[in-house]
Amino acid sequence: MEIKETLTVYANENDKGKRIDKFLSELIDDATRSYIQKIIDNGLVEIQGKKITKSGNKLKGVETIVVNIPEDEVLDLIPEDIPLNIIYEDSDIVIINKSPNLVVHPAHGNYTGTLVNALLYHIKDLSTINGVIRPGIVHRLDKDTTGIIVVAKNDIAHNKLSEMFKEKTLEKTYVCITKGIFKDRKGRVETLIGRDSKDRKKMAVVQENGKIAISNYEVLDEGKNHSLVKVRIETGRTHQIRVHMKYLNHPIMGDTTYGNGSEGADRQMLHAYSLKFMHPITDKEMFVIAPLPEDFKKAAKYVGVDISKIESENRDGE
């Protein structure tokens, strides 16, 4: 069995008595419990250097666990008639305004209900560079982050888009609603981001063993206890904006991972709003906007921030 990735995770005193399958399914993004049980059955998990084959093994509380993630199975993904909000399409690319509660691509046993399943239903041609599990997928957003996703219809477009993301030649702008009022209305955050040593499910600003992450923010409007913030990112680290807002002590409204959640929001109020880039085939300058979802508008009204400031800011800036 080909191994795609090896993860090393650590259990601590708080994990004592937990079943290993439950512990790992909570820890590994998008992994189902049955998927974890399957890789344990196949001898792909080690605790303290010893292979285990029983999903019911209980943790003692201070262990090093190595998980070997196998290559995704080549299987027939099912096209599903999941509604897609397509905001631009030509023969080379599709740009989608992703809805909340939608995982971008299948992984770790989740093979249905994803953006990829929807793409297979709605789009005839997709690039093949990322294989059968991630056709057309150049980049991703978190499950509950909404907004712009660019999808490649052919391998030439995919390669060029990937290079743009790598070289940071696309200008990505997000908007979010955060808790609290900022001391400085504009700022640049440059840190290292890596796994949180206290909770491996989370990312965190770290002093070492992280990757450079750069976010530029600007407050567009303020309510009584919340702010409407525009963020332009220069890097694309996992959970970057959510981690940086927490680092500034202004967690995103509704974020249960990096804040305390919030009345008035069922998910993190973070939206990939606009993208400026050169078309990978025609070389024409593209500027696309993903309209705000209804729950973002409701949350903004609830906390008293004016979303029209986003549009006026955009008009002034263009």
Protein Blocks (a to p, Z undefined) as FASTA:
>chain_A
ZZfbdcdddddfklgoiafklmmmmmmghiafklmmmmmmnopaceehiacfbfkbccfh
iacddddddddddddddddddddddfbdcfkbccddddehiafbdcehiaghiaklmmmm
mpmbdcfklojklgoiabdcdfklgcjddddfbfklmmmmmmmmmnopaccddddddedj
dfblbdcddddddddfklmkbccddfbhpacdddddddfbdcfkbccdddddfbdcehkl
mmmmmmnopacehiaklmnbjehiabdcdddfbccdddfklopacdddddddfklmmmmm
mnopafklmmmmmmmmZZ
